[in-house]
Amino acid sequence: MGVVLLLIAAGVVLLLNVVGATTNQAKDVADDFTRLMVSGEADNAYDKYLDSSFRQEVSKEDFIAGHKELELDASCEPTYSGVESYKEDGTKFAEVWGVLICDDKDLEFEYFFEGRDQLKVTEVWIEPLE
């Protein structure tokens, strides 16, 4: 009985480490992606963090045009409301959401990530907070 409990405890610790690592990676990628977007480097954000499936759906030109419509500036700071992650069949999945607080507006954001080694953005939602 003690061996079974020990194995269960070891499994829980391992699971928490995997999920925790994915959560931390998602937060780090979200931070850098947001920093690039706020600093006007949407082209670099596109190249560095967008998953190939996202790139097939949205051209770089359309992504940059959408970014310009948001009118982000250096005053914008992210406030994270939540991060969720899990791993399935060797692939990590994560979702990060919150609010970009800017001098003249607030915007909701939600990023979805997927990847085996490195998380890539599969969906982005940034819109004015109502």
N, CA, C and O atoms as CSV, one atom per row, in Angstrom:
chain,resi,resn,atom,element,x,y,z
A,1,MET,N,N,0.833,-1.193,0.000
A,1,MET,CA,C,0.000,0.000,0.000
A,1,MET,C,C,0.876,1.255,0.000
A,1,MET,O,O,0.585,2.221,-0.705
A,2,GLY,N,N,1.949,1.233,0.795
A,2,GLY,CA,C,2.844,2.383,0.865
A,2,GLY,C,C,3.526,2.668,-0.463
A,2,GLY,O,O,3.726,3.827,-0.826
A,3,VAL,N,N,3.886,1.610,-1.191
A,3,VAL,CA,C,4.537,1.763,-2.498
A,3,VAL,C,C,3.575,2.411,-3.488
A,3,VAL,O,O,3.974,3.273,-4.271
A,4,VAL,N,N,2.307,1.998,-3.454
A,4,VAL,CA,C,1.307,2.572,-4.350
A,4,VAL,C,C,1.139,4.058,-4.060
A,4,VAL,O,O,1.092,4.867,-4.988
A,5,LEU,N,N,1.047,4.424,-2.794
A,5,LEU,CA,C,0.909,5.835,-2.432
A,5,LEU,C,C,2.139,6.635,-2.846
A,5,LEU,O,O,2.019,7.777,-3.289
A,6,LEU,N,N,3.304,6.047,-2.705
A,6,LEU,CA,C,4.538,6.706,-3.120
A,6,LEU,C,C,4.549,6.935,-4.629
A,6,LEU,O,O,4.948,8.006,-5.085
A,7,LEU,N,N,4.119,5.951,-5.405
A,7,LEU,CA,C,4.054,6.093,-6.859
A,7,LEU,C,C,3.034,7.154,-7.268
A,7,LEU,O,O,3.281,7.934,-8.188
A,8,ILE,N,N,1.910,7.182,-6.597
A,8,ILE,CA,C,0.889,8.200,-6.882
A,8,ILE,C,C,1.445,9.590,-6.572
A,8,ILE,O,O,1.273,10.518,-7.363
A,9,ALA,N,N,2.097,9.735,-5.443
A,9,ALA,CA,C,2.680,11.028,-5.074
A,9,ALA,C,C,3.736,11.456,-6.079
A,9,ALA,O,O,3.793,12.627,-6.453
A,10,ALA,N,N,4.570,10.527,-6.521
A,10,ALA,CA,C,5.604,10.853,-7.516
A,10,ALA,C,C,4.958,11.269,-8.830
A,10,ALA,O,O,5.443,12.187,-9.491
A,11,GLY,N,N,3.875,10.607,-9.218
A,11,GLY,CA,C,3.152,10.967,-10.445
A,11,GLY,C,C,2.555,12.354,-10.364
A,11,GLY,O,O,2.602,13.107,-11.336
A,12,VAL,N,N,1.993,12.703,-9.217
A,12,VAL,CA,C,1.419,14.038,-9.026
A,12,VAL,C,C,2.501,15.105,-9.097
A,12,VAL,O,O,2.298,16.143,-9.726
A,13,VAL,N,N,3.641,14.871,-8.465
A,13,VAL,CA,C,4.747,15.827,-8.502
A,13,VAL,C,C,5.233,16.013,-9.935
A,13,VAL,O,O,5.469,17.141,-10.366
A,14,LEU,N,N,5.383,14.920,-10.676
A,14,LEU,CA,C,5.825,15.004,-12.068
A,14,LEU,C,C,4.814,15.770,-12.907
A,14,LEU,O,O,5.199,16.622,-13.707
A,15,LEU,N,N,3.532,15.484,-12.739
A,15,LEU,CA,C,2.486,16.178,-13.478
A,15,LEU,C,C,2.505,17.672,-13.175
A,15,LEU,O,O,2.405,18.489,-14.091
A,16,LEU,N,N,2.629,18.031,-11.920
A,16,LEU,CA,C,2.675,19.444,-11.542
A,16,LEU,C,C,3.891,20.138,-12.131
A,16,LEU,O,O,3.798,21.298,-12.533
A,17,ASN,N,N,5.032,19.458,-12.192
A,17,ASN,CA,C,6.231,20.041,-12.796
A,17,ASN,C,C,6.043,20.273,-14.290
A,17,ASN,O,O,6.439,21.322,-14.799
A,18,VAL,N,N,5.448,19.320,-15.003
A,18,VAL,CA,C,5.216,19.468,-16.446
A,18,VAL,C,C,4.239,20.605,-16.700
A,18,VAL,O,O,4.498,21.469,-17.538
A,19,VAL,N,N,3.117,20.614,-15.987
A,19,VAL,CA,C,2.117,21.670,-16.163
A,19,VAL,C,C,2.697,23.012,-15.738
A,19,VAL,O,O,2.464,24.018,-16.408
A,20,GLY,N,N,3.439,23.049,-14.653
A,20,GLY,CA,C,4.056,24.288,-14.189
A,20,GLY,C,C,5.045,24.833,-15.193
A,20,GLY,O,O,5.095,26.041,-15.424
A,21,ALA,N,N,5.836,23.957,-15.793
A,21,ALA,CA,C,6.808,24.392,-16.799
A,21,ALA,C,C,6.099,24.952,-18.015
A,21,ALA,O,O,6.537,25.961,-18.568
A,22,THR,N,N,5.017,24.324,-18.446
A,22,THR,CA,C,4.253,24.811,-19.587
A,22,THR,C,C,3.608,26.149,-19.257
A,22,THR,O,O,3.595,27.056,-20.089
A,23,THR,N,N,3.078,26.274,-18.060
A,23,THR,CA,C,2.471,27.536,-17.629
A,23,THR,C,C,3.504,28.654,-17.621
A,23,THR,O,O,3.236,29.754,-18.105
A,24,ASN,N,N,4.679,28.379,-17.077
A,24,ASN,CA,C,5.742,29.392,-17.056
A,24,ASN,C,C,6.193,29.757,-18.465
A,24,ASN,O,O,6.419,30.929,-18.766
A,25,GLN,N,N,6.322,28.753,-19.325
A,25,GLN,CA,C,6.721,29.016,-20.706
A,25,GLN,C,C,5.654,29.867,-21.400
A,25,GLN,O,O,5.991,30.806,-22.122
A,26,ALA,N,N,4.381,29.552,-21.193
A,26,ALA,CA,C,3.297,30.327,-21.809
A,26,ALA,C,C,3.330,31.777,-21.338
A,26,ALA,O,O,3.159,32.693,-22.143
A,27,LYS,N,N,3.546,31.990,-20.057
A,27,LYS,CA,C,3.615,33.355,-19.515
A,27,LYS,C,C,4.808,34.101,-20.107
A,27,LYS,O,O,4.689,35.278,-20.448
A,28,ASP,N,N,5.957,33.432,-20.234
A,28,ASP,CA,C,7.142,34.070,-20.817
A,28,ASP,C,C,6.915,34.446,-22.281
A,28,ASP,O,O,7.273,35.544,-22.708
A,29,VAL,N,N,6.320,33.533,-23.045
A,29,VAL,CA,C,6.045,33.812,-24.462
A,29,VAL,C,C,5.021,34.937,-24.567
A,29,VAL,O,O,5.166,35.828,-25.404
A,30,ALA,N,N,3.991,34.903,-23.731
A,30,ALA,CA,C,2.974,35.967,-23.749
A,30,ALA,C,C,3.607,37.320,-23.420
A,30,ALA,O,O,3.284,38.325,-24.054
A,31,ASP,N,N,4.503,37.350,-22.437
A,31,ASP,CA,C,5.189,38.600,-22.087
A,31,ASP,C,C,5.970,39.158,-23.270
A,31,ASP,O,O,5.865,40.341,-23.594
A,32,ASP,N,N,6.754,38.297,-23.910
A,32,ASP,CA,C,7.589,38.769,-25.016
A,32,ASP,C,C,6.735,39.135,-26.231
A,32,ASP,O,O,6.992,40.144,-26.888
A,33,PHE,N,N,5.727,38.325,-26.529
A,33,PHE,CA,C,4.827,38.624,-27.642
A,33,PHE,C,C,4.148,39.977,-27.416
A,33,PHE,O,O,4.085,40.800,-28.329
A,34,THR,N,N,3.648,40.203,-26.216
A,34,THR,CA,C,2.983,41.467,-25.890
A,34,THR,C,C,3.965,42.633,-25.965
A,34,THR,O,O,3.624,43.702,-26.472
A,35,ARG,N,N,5.179,42.430,-25.464
A,35,ARG,CA,C,6.196,43.484,-25.531
A,35,ARG,C,C,6.464,43.888,-26.981
A,35,ARG,O,O,6.555,45.076,-27.290
A,36,LEU,N,N,6.588,42.907,-27.862
A,36,LEU,CA,C,6.812,43.212,-29.278
A,36,LEU,C,C,5.619,43.956,-29.884
A,36,LEU,O,O,5.801,44.902,-30.650
A,37,MET,N,N,4.420,43.534,-29.546
A,37,MET,CA,C,3.220,44.191,-30.080
A,37,MET,C,C,3.132,45.637,-29.587
A,37,MET,O,O,2.855,46.541,-30.374
A,38,VAL,N,N,3.362,45.859,-28.304
A,38,VAL,CA,C,3.259,47.201,-27.715
A,38,VAL,C,C,4.342,48.130,-28.270
A,38,VAL,O,O,4.107,49.326,-28.443
A,39,SER,N,N,5.517,47.584,-28.546
A,39,SER,CA,C,6.615,48.419,-29.047
A,39,SER,C,C,6.549,48.626,-30.561
A,39,SER,O,O,7.464,49.203,-31.150
A,40,GLY,N,N,5.476,48.160,-31.185
A,40,GLY,CA,C,5.297,48.382,-32.617
A,40,GLY,C,C,6.024,47.388,-33.500
A,40,GLY,O,O,6.196,47.625,-34.696
A,41,GLU,N,N,6.454,46.275,-32.920
A,41,GLU,CA,C,7.204,45.276,-33.677
A,41,GLU,C,C,6.333,44.067,-34.020
A,41,GLU,O,O,6.702,42.922,-33.756
A,42,ALA,N,N,5.161,44.347,-34.616
A,42,ALA,CA,C,4.239,43.273,-34.986
A,42,ALA,C,C,4.878,42.323,-35.985
A,42,ALA,O,O,4.597,41.125,-35.960
A,43,ASP,N,N,5.727,42.831,-36.861
A,43,ASP,CA,C,6.396,41.962,-37.834
A,43,ASP,C,C,7.303,40.957,-37.133
A,43,ASP,O,O,7.350,39.791,-37.524
A,44,ASN,N,N,8.015,41.389,-36.113
A,44,ASN,CA,C,8.867,40.469,-35.344
A,44,ASN,C,C,8.033,39.479,-34.534
A,44,ASN,O,O,8.396,38.307,-34.428
A,45,ALA,N,N,6.922,39.938,-33.965
A,45,ALA,CA,C,6.024,39.051,-33.221
A,45,ALA,C,C,5.485,37.968,-34.154
A,45,ALA,O,O,5.400,36.802,-33.771
A,46,TYR,N,N,5.128,38.350,-35.362
A,46,TYR,CA,C,4.620,37.410,-36.364
A,46,TYR,C,C,5.680,36.361,-36.682
A,46,TYR,O,O,5.404,35.162,-36.660
A,47,ASP,N,N,6.885,36.817,-36.975
A,47,ASP,CA,C,7.972,35.910,-37.360
A,47,ASP,C,C,8.401,34.993,-36.220
A,47,ASP,O,O,8.671,33.812,-36.439
A,48,LYS,N,N,8.463,35.526,-35.021
A,48,LYS,CA,C,9.035,34.790,-33.896
A,48,LYS,C,C,8.046,33.845,-33.213
A,48,LYS,O,O,8.429,32.759,-32.777
A,49,TYR,N,N,6.782,34.249,-33.118
A,49,TYR,CA,C,5.867,33.507,-32.251
A,49,TYR,C,C,4.643,32.883,-32.909
A,49,TYR,O,O,3.991,32.048,-32.283
A,50,LEU,N,N,4.301,33.246,-34.135
A,50,LEU,CA,C,3.079,32.699,-34.707
A,50,LEU,C,C,3.311,31.323,-35.308
A,50,LEU,O,O,4.267,31.104,-36.052
A,51,ASP,N,N,2.426,30.410,-34.975
A,51,ASP,CA,C,2.458,29.049,-35.476
A,51,ASP,C,C,2.215,29.040,-36.987
A,51,ASP,O,O,1.549,29.930,-37.517
A,52,SER,N,N,2.750,28.046,-37.669
A,52,SER,CA,C,2.609,27.976,-39.124
A,52,SER,C,C,1.143,27.888,-39.555
A,52,SER,O,O,0.788,28.415,-40.609
A,53,SER,N,N,0.290,27.240,-38.769
A,53,SER,CA,C,-1.137,27.175,-39.117
A,53,SER,C,C,-1.772,28.561,-39.060
A,53,SER,O,O,-2.627,28.888,-39.883
A,54,PHE,N,N,-1.355,29.376,-38.090
A,54,PHE,CA,C,-1.855,30.753,-37.980
A,54,PHE,C,C,-1.385,31.563,-39.187
A,54,PHE,O,O,-2.152,32.341,-39.755
A,55,ARG,N,N,-0.139,31.379,-39.570
A,55,ARG,CA,C,0.422,32.106,-40.713
A,55,ARG,C,C,-0.285,31.752,-42.014
A,55,ARG,O,O,-0.387,32.590,-42.910
A,56,GLN,N,N,-0.773,30.520,-42.127
A,56,GLN,CA,C,-1.517,30.135,-43.330
A,56,GLN,C,C,-2.861,30.838,-43.397
A,56,GLN,O,O,-3.375,31.093,-44.486
A,57,GLU,N,N,-3.433,31.152,-42.247
A,57,GLU,CA,C,-4.733,31.813,-42.194
A,57,GLU,C,C,-4.629,33.332,-42.288
A,57,GLU,O,O,-5.507,33.986,-42.850
A,58,VAL,N,N,-3.545,33.893,-41.732
A,58,VAL,CA,C,-3.392,35.357,-41.662
A,58,VAL,C,C,-2.025,35.729,-42.236
A,58,VAL,O,O,-0.988,35.290,-41.740
A,59,SER,N,N,-2.044,36.543,-43.286
A,59,SER,CA,C,-0.778,36.980,-43.878
A,59,SER,C,C,-0.089,37.980,-42.949
A,59,SER,O,O,-0.721,38.583,-42.082
A,60,LYS,N,N,1.194,38.138,-43.147
A,60,LYS,CA,C,1.957,39.082,-42.341
A,60,LYS,C,C,1.413,40.499,-42.526
A,60,LYS,O,O,1.331,41.264,-41.565
A,61,GLU,N,N,1.048,40.846,-43.745
A,61,GLU,CA,C,0.512,42.182,-44.038
A,61,GLU,C,C,-0.803,42.415,-43.299
A,61,GLU,O,O,-1.022,43.491,-42.742
A,62,ASP,N,N,-1.686,41.400,-43.293
A,62,ASP,CA,C,-2.966,41.537,-42.583
A,62,ASP,C,C,-2.755,41.616,-41.072
A,62,ASP,O,O,-3.449,42.362,-40.381
A,63,PHE,N,N,-1.801,40.849,-40.567
A,63,PHE,CA,C,-1.496,40.886,-39.136
A,63,PHE,C,C,-1.000,42.269,-38.738
A,63,PHE,O,O,-1.438,42.819,-37.728
A,64,ILE,N,N,-0.094,42.832,-39.520
A,64,ILE,CA,C,0.456,44.157,-39.230
A,64,ILE,C,C,-0.633,45.221,-39.347
A,64,ILE,O,O,-0.680,46.147,-38.537
A,65,ALA,N,N,-1.511,45.097,-40.350
A,65,ALA,CA,C,-2.614,46.055,-40.506
A,65,ALA,C,C,-3.555,45.994,-39.303
A,65,ALA,O,O,-4.000,47.030,-38.810
A,66,GLY,N,N,-3.856,44.792,-38.835
A,66,GLY,CA,C,-4.701,44.640,-37.650
A,66,GLY,C,C,-4.048,45.221,-36.414
A,66,GLY,O,O,-4.719,45.815,-35.570
A,67,HIS,N,N,-2.746,45.051,-36.306
A,67,HIS,CA,C,-1.990,45.615,-35.192
A,67,HIS,C,C,-2.080,47.137,-35.201
A,67,HIS,O,O,-2.290,47.758,-34.158
A,68,LYS,N,N,-1.923,47.729,-36.369
A,68,LYS,CA,C,-1.990,49.204,-36.479
A,68,LYS,C,C,-3.345,49.739,-36.048
A,68,LYS,O,O,-3.424,50.812,-35.450
A,69,GLU,N,N,-4.410,49.005,-36.343
A,69,GLU,CA,C,-5.758,49.432,-35.942
A,69,GLU,C,C,-5.912,49.485,-34.426
A,69,GLU,O,O,-6.728,50.251,-33.914
A,70,LEU,N,N,-5.146,48.688,-33.712
A,70,LEU,CA,C,-5.235,48.677,-32.247
A,70,LEU,C,C,-4.635,49.934,-31.623
A,70,LEU,O,O,-4.995,50.308,-30.507
A,71,GLU,N,N,-3.726,50.583,-32.340
A,71,GLU,CA,C,-3.066,51.808,-31.865
A,71,GLU,C,C,-2.439,51.617,-30.481
A,71,GLU,O,O,-2.671,52.406,-29.565
A,72,LEU,N,N,-1.651,50.569,-30.352
A,72,LEU,CA,C,-0.938,50.323,-29.101
A,72,LEU,C,C,0.229,51.288,-28.991
A,72,LEU,O,O,0.781,51.723,-30.001
A,73,ASP,N,N,0.603,51.621,-27.763
A,73,ASP,CA,C,1.760,52.488,-27.555
A,73,ASP,C,C,2.502,52.052,-26.294
A,73,ASP,O,O,2.090,51.118,-25.606
A,74,ALA,N,N,3.585,52.734,-26.011
A,74,ALA,CA,C,4.452,52.356,-24.886
A,74,ALA,C,C,3.755,52.437,-23.528
A,74,ALA,O,O,4.257,51.887,-22.548
A,75,SER,N,N,2.612,53.110,-23.455
A,75,SER,CA,C,1.899,53.196,-22.179
A,75,SER,C,C,1.176,51.893,-21.828
A,75,SER,O,O,0.787,51.698,-20.676
A,76,CYS,N,N,0.992,51.011,-22.794
A,76,CYS,CA,C,0.217,49.784,-22.582
A,76,CYS,C,C,0.995,48.763,-21.754
A,76,CYS,O,O,2.123,48.401,-22.089
A,77,GLU,N,N,0.379,48.314,-20.682
A,77,GLU,CA,C,0.968,47.310,-19.787
A,77,GLU,C,C,-0.015,46.152,-19.623
A,77,GLU,O,O,-1.200,46.381,-19.379
A,78,PRO,N,N,0.457,44.922,-19.752
A,78,PRO,CA,C,-0.455,43.785,-19.565
A,78,PRO,C,C,-0.711,43.478,-18.095
A,78,PRO,O,O,0.190,43.541,-17.259
A,79,THR,N,N,-1.939,43.152,-17.811
A,79,THR,CA,C,-2.338,42.623,-16.511
A,79,THR,C,C,-2.964,41.273,-16.797
A,79,THR,O,O,-3.994,41.188,-17.465
A,80,TYR,N,N,-2.345,40.220,-16.294
A,80,TYR,CA,C,-2.806,38.870,-16.580
A,80,TYR,C,C,-3.909,38.464,-15.609
A,80,TYR,O,O,-3.791,38.635,-14.396
A,81,SER,N,N,-4.985,37.920,-16.176
A,81,SER,CA,C,-6.095,37.419,-15.368
A,81,SER,C,C,-5.995,35.920,-15.159
A,81,SER,O,O,-6.468,35.392,-14.153
A,82,GLY,N,N,-5.373,35.233,-16.119
A,82,GLY,CA,C,-5.271,33.790,-15.978
A,82,GLY,C,C,-4.351,33.147,-16.986
A,82,GLY,O,O,-4.097,33.679,-18.066
A,83,VAL,N,N,-3.864,31.995,-16.604
A,83,VAL,CA,C,-3.028,31.152,-17.452
A,83,VAL,C,C,-3.458,29.714,-17.186
A,83,VAL,O,O,-3.504,29.275,-16.037
A,84,GLU,N,N,-3.770,28.992,-18.245
A,84,GLU,CA,C,-4.095,27.577,-18.117
A,84,GLU,C,C,-3.226,26.810,-19.095
A,84,GLU,O,O,-2.942,27.290,-20.192
A,85,SER,N,N,-2.809,25.629,-18.700
A,85,SER,CA,C,-2.001,24.814,-19.597
A,85,SER,C,C,-2.209,23.340,-19.306
A,85,SER,O,O,-2.625,22.948,-18.216
A,86,TYR,N,N,-1.909,22.545,-20.305
A,86,TYR,CA,C,-1.913,21.104,-20.137
A,86,TYR,C,C,-1.063,20.489,-21.243
A,86,TYR,O,O,-0.697,21.152,-22.214
A,87,LYS,N,N,-0.763,19.220,-21.074
A,87,LYS,CA,C,0.043,18.492,-22.051
A,87,LYS,C,C,-0.716,17.238,-22.443
A,87,LYS,O,O,-1.262,16.536,-21.592
A,88,GLU,N,N,-0.745,16.962,-23.744
A,88,GLU,CA,C,-1.455,15.792,-24.244
A,88,GLU,C,C,-0.655,15.172,-25.384
A,88,GLU,O,O,-0.327,15.854,-26.356
A,89,ASP,N,N,-0.344,13.909,-25.273
A,89,ASP,CA,C,0.411,13.180,-26.305
A,89,ASP,C,C,1.685,13.902,-26.725
A,89,ASP,O,O,2.019,13.936,-27.909
A,90,GLY,N,N,2.396,14.479,-25.761
A,90,GLY,CA,C,3.665,15.142,-26.041
A,90,GLY,C,C,3.541,16.576,-26.532
A,90,GLY,O,O,4.555,17.248,-26.723
A,91,THR,N,N,2.326,17.057,-26.739
A,91,THR,CA,C,2.110,18.436,-27.192
A,91,THR,C,C,1.599,19.272,-26.024
A,91,THR,O,O,0.693,18.863,-25.298
A,92,LYS,N,N,2.197,20.452,-25.857
A,92,LYS,CA,C,1.782,21.371,-24.797
A,92,LYS,C,C,0.741,22.341,-25.357
A,92,LYS,O,O,0.838,22.783,-26.502
A,93,PHE,N,N,-0.245,22.660,-24.539
A,93,PHE,CA,C,-1.289,23.621,-24.892
A,93,PHE,C,C,-1.387,24.628,-23.754
A,93,PHE,O,O,-1.245,24.274,-22.584
A,94,ALA,N,N,-1.633,25.889,-24.111
A,94,ALA,CA,C,-1.781,26.908,-23.070
A,94,ALA,C,C,-2.678,28.034,-23.570
A,94,ALA,O,O,-2.824,28.262,-24.770
A,95,GLU,N,N,-3.263,28.717,-22.618
A,95,GLU,CA,C,-4.098,29.883,-22.886
A,95,GLU,C,C,-3.732,30.937,-21.842
A,95,GLU,O,O,-3.635,30.640,-20.651
A,96,VAL,N,N,-3.532,32.160,-22.302
A,96,VAL,CA,C,-3.196,33.269,-21.421
A,96,VAL,C,C,-4.171,34.396,-21.734
A,96,VAL,O,O,-4.402,34.704,-22.903
A,97,TRP,N,N,-4.747,35.019,-20.701
A,97,TRP,CA,C,-5.678,36.115,-20.956
A,97,TRP,C,C,-5.527,37.193,-19.903
A,97,TRP,O,O,-4.997,36.972,-18.813
A,98,GLY,N,N,-6.020,38.385,-20.276
A,98,GLY,CA,C,-5.939,39.519,-19.365
A,98,GLY,C,C,-6.362,40.795,-20.051
A,98,GLY,O,O,-7.148,40.785,-20.998
A,99,VAL,N,N,-5.820,41.903,-19.551
A,99,VAL,CA,C,-6.169,43.230,-20.057
A,99,VAL,C,C,-4.887,44.017,-20.305
A,99,VAL,O,O,-3.977,44.021,-19.476
A,100,LEU,N,N,-4.829,44.675,-21.445
A,100,LEU,CA,C,-3.765,45.637,-21.725
A,100,LEU,C,C,-4.286,46.988,-21.263
A,100,LEU,O,O,-5.261,47.499,-21.814
A,101,ILE,N,N,-3.653,47.562,-20.270
A,101,ILE,CA,C,-4.078,48.850,-19.735
A,101,ILE,C,C,-3.189,49.922,-20.348
A,101,ILE,O,O,-1.982,49.963,-20.107
A,102,CYS,N,N,-3.807,50.787,-21.147
A,102,CYS,CA,C,-3.105,51.866,-21.847
A,102,CYS,C,C,-3.600,53.209,-21.312
A,102,CYS,O,O,-4.638,53.270,-20.652
A,103,ASP,N,N,-2.866,54.278,-21.594
A,103,ASP,CA,C,-3.263,55.603,-21.118
A,103,ASP,C,C,-4.654,55.991,-21.579
A,103,ASP,O,O,-5.423,56.562,-20.806
A,104,ASP,N,N,-4.993,55.690,-22.831
A,104,ASP,CA,C,-6.261,56.171,-23.396
A,104,ASP,C,C,-7.301,55.089,-23.643
A,104,ASP,O,O,-8.392,55.383,-24.131
A,105,LYS,N,N,-6.978,53.835,-23.313
A,105,LYS,CA,C,-7.936,52.747,-23.530
A,105,LYS,C,C,-7.460,51.485,-22.810
A,105,LYS,O,O,-6.297,51.363,-22.427
A,106,ASP,N,N,-8.378,50.573,-22.644
A,106,ASP,CA,C,-8.061,49.244,-22.122
A,106,ASP,C,C,-8.517,48.217,-23.153
A,106,ASP,O,O,-9.582,48.352,-23.756
A,107,LEU,N,N,-7.697,47.192,-23.345
A,107,LEU,CA,C,-8.009,46.151,-24.330
A,107,LEU,C,C,-7.926,44.776,-23.675
A,107,LEU,O,O,-6.992,44.491,-22.926
A,108,GLU,N,N,-8.904,43.936,-23.963
A,108,GLU,CA,C,-8.847,42.546,-23.521
A,108,GLU,C,C,-7.953,41.784,-24.480
A,108,GLU,O,O,-7.934,42.073,-25.677
A,109,PHE,N,N,-7.210,40.808,-23.962
A,109,PHE,CA,C,-6.442,39.951,-24.843
A,109,PHE,C,C,-6.560,38.509,-24.390
A,109,PHE,O,O,-6.781,38.207,-23.217
A,110,GLU,N,N,-6.405,37.636,-25.365
A,110,GLU,CA,C,-6.395,36.205,-25.099
A,110,GLU,C,C,-5.499,35.569,-26.152
A,110,GLU,O,O,-5.698,35.766,-27.351
A,111,TYR,N,N,-4.519,34.811,-25.699
A,111,TYR,CA,C,-3.588,34.121,-26.578
A,111,TYR,C,C,-3.723,32.620,-26.347
A,111,TYR,O,O,-3.862,32.161,-25.212
A,112,PHE,N,N,-3.681,31.869,-27.434
A,112,PHE,CA,C,-3.691,30.414,-27.368
A,112,PHE,C,C,-2.372,29.911,-27.940
A,112,PHE,O,O,-1.913,30.392,-28.976
A,113,PHE,N,N,-1.765,28.943,-27.264
A,113,PHE,CA,C,-0.458,28.419,-27.651
A,113,PHE,C,C,-0.522,26.912,-27.816
A,113,PHE,O,O,-1.358,26.225,-27.229
A,114,GLU,N,N,0.402,26.425,-28.645
A,114,GLU,CA,C,0.549,24.989,-28.831
A,114,GLU,C,C,1.981,24.717,-29.257
A,114,GLU,O,O,2.596,25.545,-29.929
A,115,GLY,N,N,2.513,23.576,-28.877
A,115,GLY,CA,C,3.842,23.202,-29.342
A,115,GLY,C,C,4.406,22.019,-28.590
A,115,GLY,O,O,3.964,21.694,-27.488
A,116,ARG,N,N,5.380,21.384,-29.193
A,116,ARG,CA,C,6.057,20.258,-28.544
A,116,ARG,C,C,7.216,20.768,-27.693
A,116,ARG,O,O,7.231,20.562,-26.480
A,117,ASP,N,N,8.173,21.423,-28.311
A,117,ASP,CA,C,9.313,21.964,-27.571
A,117,ASP,C,C,9.077,23.423,-27.192
A,117,ASP,O,O,9.246,23.818,-26.038
A,118,GLN,N,N,8.687,24.204,-28.177
A,118,GLN,CA,C,8.478,25.635,-27.973
A,118,GLN,C,C,7.019,25.964,-28.264
A,118,GLN,O,O,6.460,25.511,-29.263
A,119,LEU,N,N,6.408,26.752,-27.388
A,119,LEU,CA,C,5.022,27.162,-27.614
A,119,LEU,C,C,4.963,28.231,-28.692
A,119,LEU,O,O,5.760,29.169,-28.703
A,120,LYS,N,N,4.005,28.075,-29.598
A,120,LYS,CA,C,3.755,29.053,-30.651
A,120,LYS,C,C,2.304,29.511,-30.553
A,120,LYS,O,O,1.435,28.752,-30.125
A,121,VAL,N,N,2.049,30.741,-30.946
A,121,VAL,CA,C,0.706,31.314,-30.897
A,121,VAL,C,C,-0.139,30.702,-32.020
A,121,VAL,O,O,0.249,30.742,-33.188
A,122,THR,N,N,-1.291,30.137,-31.660
A,122,THR,CA,C,-2.209,29.580,-32.648
A,122,THR,C,C,-3.430,30.471,-32.848
A,122,THR,O,O,-4.102,30.381,-33.876
A,123,GLU,N,N,-3.720,31.326,-31.875
A,123,GLU,CA,C,-4.824,32.290,-31.972
A,123,GLU,C,C,-4.501,33.501,-31.107
A,123,GLU,O,O,-3.882,33.379,-30.050
A,124,VAL,N,N,-4.931,34.670,-31.573
A,124,VAL,CA,C,-4.763,35.917,-30.816
A,124,VAL,C,C,-6.085,36.682,-30.878
A,124,VAL,O,O,-6.672,36.846,-31.948
A,125,TRP,N,N,-6.535,37.137,-29.733
A,125,TRP,CA,C,-7.678,38.031,-29.661
A,125,TRP,C,C,-7.277,39.248,-28.850
A,125,TRP,O,O,-6.916,39.130,-27.680
A,126,ILE,N,N,-7.341,40.416,-29.470
A,126,ILE,CA,C,-7.110,41.673,-28.759
A,126,ILE,C,C,-8.209,42.624,-29.219
A,126,ILE,O,O,-8.310,42.935,-30.405
A,127,GLU,N,N,-9.027,43.083,-28.282
A,127,GLU,CA,C,-10.132,43.961,-28.642
A,127,GLU,C,C,-10.417,44.926,-27.482
A,127,GLU,O,O,-10.088,44.643,-26.330
A,128,PRO,N,N,-11.033,46.067,-27.808
A,128,PRO,CA,C,-11.337,47.050,-26.757
A,128,PRO,C,C,-12.209,46.444,-25.668
A,128,PRO,O,O,-13.140,45.687,-25.941
A,129,LEU,N,N,-11.891,46.788,-24.447
A,129,LEU,CA,C,-12.670,46.337,-23.293
A,129,LEU,C,C,-13.973,47.109,-23.266
A,129,LEU,O,O,-13.987,48.337,-23.344
A,130,GLU,N,N,-15.049,46.383,-23.157
A,130,GLU,CA,C,-16.362,47.043,-23.158
A,130,GLU,C,C,-16.860,47.291,-21.771
A,130,GLU,O,O,-17.949,47.838,-21.594
